[in-house]
Amino acid sequence: MTDHFDGNGIFPKGPRNDAWADYFQGTSYLTMLSTTGVTIGNVVFEPGCRNHWHIHHQGGQILLVTGGRGWYQEWNCPARPLVAGDVVHIAPGTKHWHGAASDSWFAHLAVEVPAEGASNTWLEPVDDADYAALQTPGGGAER
């Protein structure tokens, strides 16, 4: 299933996310909407793009999905499909990844929950075979 979302939404898509490209499989775009008080970035993923497994320490993260279709997965849990309007609360210390479906652009606001000593650890890429299984019938949760 394809949709009409092309990565351009209510927030600016921004430039290619070259600063963090080592932690993504595929191409993403990043516009920082706030860097004072609460850090909020608009992250746009091309079809098939996803970030590596990672952990937010201390404050955690909130994802506010604004367009397209994508996935969120916590370690040792099934992947959850995401569409515009979905909200994901990621507790500190949770190993996870998120990104676009293989046939759809995907955008979310990434809200860093402020906390003393907050940091992020990037880990291994999402396994290509595991990701591909999400796109096949019965391979992942469908909406």
Protein Blocks (a to p, Z undefined) as FASTA:
>chain_A
ZZfbeoiafbdfbjadkklmmmcgcjdddddfbfghjacddddddehiacdddddehjlp
adddfedjdddddehiacddddehiacdddehiacdddddfkbccdddddddddehiacd
ddddddfklmmmmmpghkaccZZ
